[in-house]
Amino acid sequence: MARLKVHVDRLIENIETITAFMRKHEKEWSLVVKVLGTDKAVLAKILQHPAVLGTHSIAVSQWKSLRLIKELNPTLRTMYIKPPSIKNVAEIVKYADISLNSTIATIKALSGEAVKQDKMHQIIVMVEMGELREGIKREGLIEFYNKIFKLPKLQVIGIGTNLGCMYGIQPTYDKLIQLVLFEQIIEAKFKRSIELVSGATSITMPIMERGKVPKGINHFRIGEAAFLGTSPLQNKPILGLNTGAFTFEASIVELYKKANQPDGIISDAAIGNTAEDTLDDNENTSYRAIMDFGVLDVDAEHLIPEDPEMYFFGNSSDLTVYDLGDNPRGYKTGDTIKFRLKYMAVAKLMYSRFVEKEIIN
């Protein structure tokens, strides 16, 4: 059976290393745990460990995960890191101490719900800086803040932006200094203190190592670096972080020598994917290892076989095929194949109900 191994000790070591790095640079950081889904066993090992006390907050993008975090460790500050749905404001106010927002209607709904629950809710306003994701237009900044500062049971604690997640817009010094200037304009205009300038993520960490992050950027939202030890900017290890906190193993359920081209009329009925060069391969046959996982569990493009001589051939909903060539390593049915993982592979495997999770302390 396909199995994801979670090395908790390596994750804790990464969290402690990042905390030390942030303290050195006088920054706050939130641990983004959305990659772990709602796996209670794994979350408990991390959220109940003293290492998380070095973080500013624990951040997720699903309100049910917020509820689970509060159940596991009520002392932790929680942050909801995508624009809330108005339909879910009751849950957001109840379980999130902070939320990231970009819409007046939603912020007013959060304020109204916070009054009902008699609870102060904090928000960070997101600004669009070129990534074309969530965020208010920069030219509407003053008007926006003017409408929300006086709302009851609502505390505006920050300004933020999202870079590098959709189009890969790099968080350059020029981009980040703009966000700092916006914060300074708001403070000067309204005579209010803005606690957090949240413009940085894992992609920004290598830039900070080189001293290229403005001092005013004081809050990071970090997921990939903590869990994979890498930065999305170059997909390379950073800060000496452990890159082996997650390992994936799958079994060969069939291994035969087969043709390299399909036989028959190809239709649009396929529900999986094939390697781009499958139909162009003129070789006659090669060994095919059929693995016990499919696209419902994880996308093969986010997996890296530890054996460099294995190549993705195709997959379906519940099976994945790898080309072994002449099978120089002598694999046989029943053998276990190990994979290194990209961020989205970890996320999808953690959310999969059909992949076994093994916690290694």
LOFI-482404 format. One record per residue (C-alpha): x, y, z. Coordinates in Angstrom, 1 decimal, always signed. Layout:
BEGIN
+--------+--------+--------+
|   east |  north |     up |
+--------+--------+--------+
|      X |      Y |      Z |
...
+--------+--------+--------+
END
This chain:
BEGIN
+--------+--------+--------+
|   east |  north |     up |
+--------+--------+--------+
|   +0.0 |   +0.0 |   +0.0 |
|   +1.2 |   +3.5 |   -0.8 |
|   +2.5 |   +5.2 |   +2.3 |
|   +3.5 |   +8.7 |   +3.2 |
|   +6.1 |   +8.9 |   +6.0 |
|   +6.1 |  +12.0 |   +8.2 |
|   +9.4 |  +12.6 |  +10.1 |
|   +8.2 |  +14.9 |  +12.9 |
|  +11.6 |  +15.4 |  +14.4 |
|  +12.8 |  +16.9 |  +11.2 |
|   +9.8 |  +19.2 |  +11.0 |
|  +10.4 |  +20.4 |  +14.5 |
|  +14.1 |  +21.0 |  +13.7 |
|  +13.1 |  +23.1 |  +10.7 |
|  +10.6 |  +25.2 |  +12.8 |
|  +13.3 |  +25.9 |  +15.4 |
|  +15.8 |  +26.9 |  +12.7 |
|  +13.4 |  +29.3 |  +11.1 |
|  +12.5 |  +30.8 |  +14.4 |
|  +16.1 |  +31.5 |  +15.2 |
|  +16.6 |  +33.0 |  +11.7 |
|  +13.6 |  +35.3 |  +12.1 |
|  +14.7 |  +36.4 |  +15.5 |
|  +18.1 |  +37.3 |  +14.1 |
|  +16.5 |  +39.5 |  +11.6 |
|  +13.8 |  +40.8 |  +14.0 |
|  +10.9 |  +39.4 |  +12.1 |
|   +7.7 |  +37.6 |  +13.1 |
|   +6.5 |  +34.6 |  +11.3 |
|   +3.3 |  +32.5 |  +11.0 |
|   +3.6 |  +28.7 |  +10.4 |
|   +1.3 |  +27.9 |   +7.5 |
|   +0.1 |  +24.3 |   +8.1 |
|   -2.4 |  +24.0 |   +5.3 |
|   -0.2 |  +21.3 |   +3.7 |
|   -1.1 |  +19.0 |   +6.6 |
|   -4.8 |  +19.1 |   +5.9 |
|   -6.9 |  +18.0 |   +8.9 |
|   -4.7 |  +15.0 |   +9.9 |
|   -5.2 |  +15.2 |  +13.6 |
|   -2.3 |  +12.8 |  +14.5 |
|   +0.3 |  +14.8 |  +12.6 |
|   -1.0 |  +18.2 |  +13.6 |
|   -1.0 |  +17.2 |  +17.3 |
|   +2.6 |  +16.2 |  +17.1 |
|   +3.5 |  +19.7 |  +15.8 |
|   +1.0 |  +22.0 |  +17.5 |
|   +1.5 |  +20.5 |  +20.9 |
|   +5.3 |  +20.8 |  +20.7 |
|   +7.0 |  +23.8 |  +22.5 |
|   +8.7 |  +24.7 |  +19.2 |
|   +5.5 |  +26.4 |  +17.9 |
|   +5.7 |  +28.9 |  +20.7 |
|   +8.4 |  +30.7 |  +18.7 |
|   +5.9 |  +31.5 |  +16.0 |
|   +3.6 |  +34.5 |  +15.8 |
|   +0.6 |  +32.3 |  +14.8 |
|   -0.6 |  +29.2 |  +13.1 |
|   -2.1 |  +29.9 |   +9.6 |
|   -4.4 |  +27.9 |   +7.4 |
|   -6.9 |  +28.4 |   +4.6 |
|   -9.8 |  +26.1 |   +5.7 |
|  -11.9 |  +27.0 |   +8.7 |
|  -12.3 |  +23.4 |   +9.8 |
|   -8.5 |  +23.3 |  +10.2 |
|   -8.8 |  +26.4 |  +12.4 |
|  -11.3 |  +24.6 |  +14.6 |
|   -9.0 |  +21.6 |  +14.9 |
|   -6.0 |  +23.8 |  +15.8 |
|   -8.0 |  +25.4 |  +18.6 |
|   -9.0 |  +21.9 |  +19.9 |
|   -5.5 |  +20.7 |  +19.9 |
|   -3.9 |  +23.8 |  +21.4 |
|   -6.3 |  +26.6 |  +22.5 |
|   -3.3 |  +28.8 |  +23.5 |
|   -2.1 |  +29.2 |  +19.9 |
|   -3.0 |  +32.3 |  +17.9 |
|   -4.7 |  +31.4 |  +14.6 |
|   -4.7 |  +33.2 |  +11.2 |
|   -7.0 |  +32.6 |   +8.3 |
|   -4.9 |  +33.4 |   +5.2 |
|   -7.4 |  +33.6 |   +2.3 |
|  -10.3 |  +36.0 |   +1.9 |
|  -13.2 |  +34.6 |   +4.0 |
|  -16.5 |  +33.7 |   +2.5 |
|  -19.3 |  +35.8 |   +3.9 |
|  -21.2 |  +32.6 |   +4.5 |
|  -18.5 |  +31.4 |   +6.9 |
|  -17.9 |  +34.6 |   +9.0 |
|  -19.3 |  +33.0 |  +12.1 |
|  -16.7 |  +30.2 |  +12.0 |
|  -13.9 |  +32.6 |  +11.1 |
|  -14.6 |  +34.9 |  +14.0 |
|  -15.0 |  +31.9 |  +16.4 |
|  -11.8 |  +30.1 |  +15.4 |
|   -9.5 |  +32.7 |  +13.8 |
|   -7.9 |  +35.4 |  +15.8 |
|   -6.7 |  +37.1 |  +12.6 |
|   -7.9 |  +37.0 |   +9.0 |
|   -6.6 |  +38.4 |   +5.7 |
|   -9.2 |  +40.5 |   +3.9 |
|   -9.7 |  +42.5 |   +0.7 |
|  -13.5 |  +43.2 |   +0.6 |
|  -15.5 |  +45.8 |   +2.5 |
|  -18.7 |  +43.7 |   +2.5 |
|  -16.8 |  +40.8 |   +4.1 |
|  -15.1 |  +43.0 |   +6.7 |
|  -18.4 |  +44.5 |   +7.7 |
|  -19.9 |  +41.0 |   +8.1 |
|  -16.9 |  +40.0 |  +10.2 |
|  -17.5 |  +43.1 |  +12.4 |
|  -21.1 |  +42.3 |  +12.8 |
|  -20.4 |  +38.7 |  +13.7 |
|  -17.7 |  +39.8 |  +16.2 |
|  -20.3 |  +42.0 |  +17.9 |
|  -22.6 |  +39.0 |  +18.2 |
|  -19.9 |  +36.8 |  +19.6 |
|  -18.6 |  +39.7 |  +21.8 |
|  -15.1 |  +38.9 |  +20.5 |
|  -12.4 |  +41.2 |  +19.1 |
|  -11.4 |  +40.1 |  +15.6 |
|   -8.2 |  +41.3 |  +14.0 |
|   -7.6 |  +41.7 |  +10.2 |
|   -4.8 |  +42.3 |   +7.8 |
|   -5.8 |  +44.2 |   +4.6 |
|   -4.3 |  +42.6 |   +1.5 |
|   -3.1 |  +44.8 |   -1.4 |
|   -2.8 |  +43.8 |   -5.0 |
|   +0.9 |  +44.2 |   -6.0 |
|   +1.0 |  +42.5 |   -9.4 |
|   +0.3 |  +38.8 |   -8.7 |
|   -3.4 |  +39.3 |   -9.7 |
|   -4.7 |  +37.3 |   -6.8 |
|   -6.5 |  +38.8 |   -3.8 |
|   -5.9 |  +42.4 |   -2.8 |
|   -7.4 |  +45.8 |   -3.1 |
|   -6.2 |  +48.3 |   -5.7 |
|   -3.3 |  +50.4 |   -4.5 |
|   -5.0 |  +53.6 |   -5.5 |
|   -8.0 |  +52.9 |   -3.3 |
|   -5.9 |  +52.3 |   -0.2 |
|   -6.9 |  +55.4 |   +1.8 |
|  -10.6 |  +55.2 |   +1.1 |
|  -10.6 |  +51.5 |   +2.0 |
|   -8.9 |  +51.9 |   +5.4 |
|  -11.2 |  +54.9 |   +6.1 |
|  -14.2 |  +52.7 |   +5.8 |
|  -13.0 |  +50.0 |   +8.2 |
|  -11.1 |  +51.7 |  +11.0 |
|  -14.2 |  +52.6 |  +13.0 |
|  -16.1 |  +49.2 |  +12.7 |
|  -16.9 |  +47.8 |  +16.1 |
|  -15.1 |  +44.7 |  +17.5 |
|  -12.6 |  +44.9 |  +14.6 |
|   -8.9 |  +45.7 |  +15.0 |
|   -6.9 |  +46.5 |  +11.8 |
|   -3.5 |  +45.2 |  +12.7 |
|   -1.8 |  +45.0 |   +9.3 |
|   -1.3 |  +45.4 |   +5.6 |
|   -0.1 |  +42.6 |   +3.4 |
|   +0.3 |  +41.2 |   -0.1 |
|   +0.7 |  +37.9 |   -1.9 |
|   +3.6 |  +37.5 |   -4.3 |
|   +4.9 |  +34.4 |   -6.1 |
|   +1.9 |  +32.1 |   -5.6 |
|   +0.0 |  +32.2 |   -8.9 |
|   +2.1 |  +34.0 |  -11.6 |
|   +5.4 |  +33.7 |   -9.7 |
|   +5.9 |  +37.5 |   -9.4 |
|   +9.1 |  +37.8 |   -7.4 |
|   +9.1 |  +39.7 |   -4.1 |
|  +11.8 |  +42.2 |   -5.2 |
|  +13.1 |  +45.0 |   -2.9 |
|  +11.1 |  +47.5 |   -5.0 |
|   +7.9 |  +45.5 |   -4.6 |
|   +8.3 |  +45.2 |   -0.9 |
|   +9.4 |  +48.7 |   -0.2 |
|   +6.1 |  +49.8 |   -1.9 |
|   +4.2 |  +47.9 |   +0.7 |
|   +6.2 |  +49.5 |   +3.5 |
|   +5.5 |  +52.9 |   +2.1 |
|   +1.8 |  +52.1 |   +2.0 |
|   +2.0 |  +51.2 |   +5.7 |
|   +3.7 |  +54.5 |   +6.4 |
|   +1.1 |  +56.5 |   +4.5 |
|   -1.8 |  +54.8 |   +6.4 |
|   -0.1 |  +55.5 |   +9.8 |
|   +0.5 |  +59.1 |   +8.9 |
|   -3.0 |  +59.7 |   +7.5 |
|   -5.0 |  +58.0 |  +10.3 |
|   -2.5 |  +58.4 |  +13.2 |
|   -2.9 |  +54.6 |  +13.7 |
|   -0.2 |  +52.1 |  +14.4 |
|   +0.0 |  +49.2 |  +11.9 |
|   +1.5 |  +46.3 |  +13.7 |
|   +2.2 |  +43.9 |  +10.9 |
|   +3.5 |  +44.4 |   +7.3 |
|   +3.0 |  +40.9 |   +6.0 |
|   +4.6 |  +40.8 |   +2.6 |
|   +6.9 |  +37.8 |   +2.8 |
|   +6.7 |  +34.0 |   +2.4 |
|   +9.1 |  +31.1 |   +1.9 |
|  +10.0 |  +32.6 |   -1.5 |
|  +11.3 |  +35.7 |   +0.3 |
|  +13.7 |  +33.9 |   +2.7 |
|  +16.7 |  +33.6 |   +0.3 |
|  +16.3 |  +37.3 |   -0.4 |
|  +16.4 |  +38.1 |   +3.3 |
|  +19.6 |  +36.0 |   +3.6 |
|  +21.2 |  +38.4 |   +1.1 |
|  +19.9 |  +41.5 |   +3.0 |
|  +17.5 |  +42.5 |   +0.3 |
|  +14.3 |  +42.7 |   +2.4 |
|  +13.3 |  +46.2 |   +3.6 |
|  +13.4 |  +46.5 |   +7.4 |
|   +9.7 |  +47.5 |   +7.4 |
|   +8.6 |  +44.1 |   +6.2 |
|   +8.2 |  +42.4 |   +9.6 |
|   +5.9 |  +39.4 |   +9.1 |
|   +6.4 |  +36.2 |   +7.1 |
|   +3.9 |  +33.5 |   +6.2 |
|   +5.9 |  +30.3 |   +5.8 |
|   +4.8 |  +26.9 |   +4.8 |
|   +7.1 |  +25.3 |   +2.2 |
|  +10.4 |  +26.2 |   +3.9 |
|   +9.2 |  +24.6 |   +7.2 |
|   +7.9 |  +21.4 |   +5.7 |
|  +10.1 |  +20.8 |   +2.7 |
|  +13.2 |  +22.9 |   +3.6 |
|  +13.1 |  +24.7 |   +0.2 |
|  +12.1 |  +28.0 |   -1.3 |
|   +9.8 |  +28.2 |   -4.3 |
|  +12.1 |  +30.9 |   -5.8 |
|  +14.7 |  +28.3 |   -7.0 |
|  +13.3 |  +25.2 |   -5.4 |
|  +16.6 |  +24.7 |   -3.6 |
|  +17.4 |  +24.0 |   +0.1 |
|  +17.8 |  +27.0 |   +2.2 |
|  +19.2 |  +27.8 |   +5.7 |
|  +20.5 |  +24.2 |   +6.0 |
|  +16.9 |  +23.1 |   +6.5 |
|  +16.0 |  +19.4 |   +6.4 |
|  +14.5 |  +18.5 |   +3.0 |
|  +13.5 |  +14.9 |   +4.0 |
|  +10.7 |  +15.5 |   +6.4 |
|   +8.3 |  +13.7 |   +4.1 |
|   +9.0 |  +10.5 |   +2.1 |
|   +6.6 |   +8.6 |   -0.1 |
|   +6.7 |   +4.9 |   -0.8 |
|   +4.6 |   +2.9 |   -3.2 |
|   +4.5 |   -0.8 |   -4.3 |
|   +4.9 |   -2.3 |   -7.7 |
|   +1.7 |   -4.2 |   -8.3 |
|   +2.6 |   -5.4 |  -11.8 |
|   +5.7 |   -5.5 |  -13.8 |
|   +5.8 |   -6.6 |  -17.5 |
|   +7.6 |   -5.8 |  -20.7 |
|   +5.1 |   -3.9 |  -22.8 |
|   +4.9 |   -1.9 |  -26.0 |
|   +5.8 |   +1.8 |  -25.9 |
|   +2.9 |   +2.8 |  -28.1 |
|   -0.8 |   +2.2 |  -27.4 |
|   -2.7 |   -0.1 |  -29.8 |
|   -6.1 |   +1.0 |  -31.0 |
|   -8.1 |   +4.1 |  -31.7 |
|   -7.3 |   +6.9 |  -29.2 |
|  -10.4 |   +8.7 |  -27.8 |
|  -11.1 |  +11.5 |  -25.3 |
|  -12.2 |   +9.0 |  -22.7 |
|   -8.9 |   +9.0 |  -20.8 |
|   -9.1 |  +10.2 |  -17.2 |
|   -5.4 |  +10.2 |  -16.5 |
|   -2.2 |  +11.6 |  -18.1 |
|   +0.6 |  +10.2 |  -20.3 |
|   +4.2 |  +11.3 |  -20.7 |
|   +4.5 |  +13.9 |  -23.5 |
|   +6.9 |  +11.7 |  -25.5 |
|   +5.0 |   +8.5 |  -25.1 |
|   +3.5 |   +8.5 |  -28.6 |
|   +6.8 |   +9.6 |  -30.2 |
|   +8.8 |   +6.8 |  -28.8 |
|   +9.8 |   +4.4 |  -31.6 |
|  +11.4 |   +1.8 |  -29.3 |
|   +9.5 |   -1.5 |  -29.4 |
|   +9.2 |   -2.5 |  -25.7 |
|  +10.3 |   -1.7 |  -22.2 |
|   +9.6 |   -2.7 |  -18.7 |
|   +6.6 |   -1.0 |  -17.0 |
|   +6.1 |   -0.8 |  -13.3 |
|   +2.5 |   -0.2 |  -12.3 |
|   +2.3 |   +1.5 |   -8.9 |
|   -0.5 |   +1.4 |   -6.3 |
|   -1.4 |   +5.1 |   -6.5 |
|   -3.1 |   +7.4 |   -9.0 |
|   -4.2 |  +10.9 |   -9.7 |
|   -6.8 |  +10.8 |   -7.0 |
|   -3.8 |  +10.5 |   -4.5 |
|   -1.1 |  +12.6 |   -6.1 |
|   +0.0 |  +14.1 |   -9.4 |
|   +3.1 |  +12.4 |  -10.7 |
|   +4.5 |  +15.7 |  -11.9 |
|   +5.1 |  +16.6 |   -8.3 |
|   +6.9 |  +13.3 |   -7.5 |
|  +10.6 |  +12.6 |   -8.0 |
|  +11.7 |   +8.9 |   -8.1 |
|  +14.8 |   +8.3 |   -6.1 |
|  +15.9 |   +6.0 |   -8.9 |
|  +16.9 |   +8.4 |  -11.7 |
|  +16.4 |   +5.7 |  -14.3 |
|  +12.6 |   +5.6 |  -13.7 |
|  +10.5 |   +7.7 |  -16.0 |
|   +6.8 |   +8.6 |  -15.7 |
|   +4.8 |   +6.9 |  -18.5 |
|   +1.2 |   +7.5 |  -17.6 |
|   -1.5 |   +7.2 |  -14.9 |
|   -5.2 |   +6.9 |  -14.2 |
|   -7.4 |   +7.6 |  -11.2 |
|   -5.8 |   +4.9 |   -9.0 |
|   -2.7 |   +3.6 |  -10.8 |
|   +0.5 |   +5.1 |  -12.1 |
|   +2.9 |   +3.6 |  -14.6 |
|   +6.7 |   +4.2 |  -14.7 |
|   +9.0 |   +3.1 |  -17.5 |
|  +12.0 |   +1.1 |  -16.3 |
|  +13.7 |   +0.7 |  -19.7 |
|  +15.5 |   -2.6 |  -19.6 |
|  +15.0 |   -2.8 |  -15.8 |
|  +18.8 |   -2.7 |  -15.0 |
|  +18.1 |   -2.8 |  -11.2 |
|  +16.0 |   -6.0 |  -11.5 |
|  +12.8 |   -4.7 |   -9.9 |
|  +10.1 |   -7.2 |   -9.4 |
|   +6.4 |   -7.2 |   -8.4 |
|   +6.0 |   -6.3 |   -4.7 |
|   +9.1 |   -4.1 |   -4.6 |
|   +8.9 |   -0.7 |   -2.9 |
|   +9.8 |   +2.4 |   -4.8 |
|  +10.7 |   +5.6 |   -2.9 |
|  +10.0 |   +9.2 |   -4.1 |
|  +11.0 |  +12.7 |   -3.1 |
|   +8.2 |  +15.2 |   -3.0 |
|   +7.4 |  +18.7 |   -4.1 |
|   +5.1 |  +20.9 |   -2.0 |
|   +1.9 |  +20.0 |   -3.9 |
|   +2.7 |  +16.3 |   -3.7 |
|   +2.8 |  +16.5 |   +0.1 |
|   -0.4 |  +18.5 |   +0.2 |
|   -2.3 |  +16.1 |   -1.9 |
|   -1.0 |  +13.0 |   -0.2 |
|   -1.9 |  +14.5 |   +3.2 |
|   -5.4 |  +15.1 |   +2.0 |
|   -5.8 |  +11.7 |   +0.4 |
|   -7.9 |   +9.3 |   +2.4 |
|   -6.4 |   +6.3 |   +0.6 |
|   -2.7 |   +6.8 |   +1.4 |
|   -1.5 |   +5.5 |   +4.7 |
|   +0.4 |   +8.0 |   +6.9 |
|   +3.2 |   +6.8 |   +9.1 |
|   +4.4 |   +9.2 |  +11.8 |
|   +8.1 |   +8.9 |  +12.7 |
|   +9.1 |  +10.7 |  +15.8 |
+--------+--------+--------+
END
